[in-house]
């Protein structure tokens, strides 16, 4: 087997199984940092041995076995024995807590690890980033970008949080319902963040993992409207995921969206119905449902979107929601009304604000200013496909603003 084939197999295992394997290992070891180190060692060994020995029939089991041995080696090391309390159960127990780890036989522990990361012993500002890195496999740099924090700063926070889990002996178990509800907001944010960060990746990948976890969480809570709202939201997003060039939502070919996932999302949204004022995730799911209904009707109900965004701005105000509201108002009431709804220029710069401003300027016929705004939005875009799309819009606006060429 070639090195490239072995690397592809290891990358596939990392993409599809990293979070599950880490959760299994961390739950048994009681130490997230140690589990991450052991799993990293396993993947490194796979890259060294699989090209010559071949990819094993059960890659997940192979990786878990190697990682388990690595954890045992650390436990047996003199350095570890002298750095842990004498009553440390993992080091002294007569029953090996790692003995029966089997990725195909043990239930999914990722939900328990998500709730561990939301434990009160963990600083609130690092709970969601920790979930994104440990359970859903995002790199520290990716997490830092999501939270507009320097990568080194985020890395330090994550290290401290994992150390805290080990020293505080946080139990790796799903707590009772009262504690579960208490920790729910941070978990919902983590799953939402993972879906938002990864939905354009090849294959189902982490976006599919986020959707799976959202459904598992909602099912466990049974009747929590916001959990079902999040399940609907990420399912709708997954249904229209595309790995090709970026196309704005209202310009996408709705017939290419996955009907099975749309129906699944609609079922989750019905389960999210309940008394009281809808929260953020129910409203965002309803917004996505309106967009996705274009597959059935052929048109977008912009008036419904305007009402939903007004409700979202009232319930969970954010810069992103207000910028999206301004874009929708520009559709329903014209560019001038859209400008009136657009919040002041944010600091630091916010890419959707510039893209929305550019579209409103183009709608008002200010093509040169629109071209400049599109270029500014492109400079701020992380996704290369989004950047290419915005630069294309900038060229279109510049061409529209150029004086016609006349013959003499």
Order of alpha helices (4+ residues) and beta strands (2+ residues): alpha-alpha-alpha-alpha-alpha-alpha-alpha-alpha-alpha-alpha-alpha-alpha-alpha-alpha-alpha-alpha-alpha-alpha-alpha-alpha-alpha
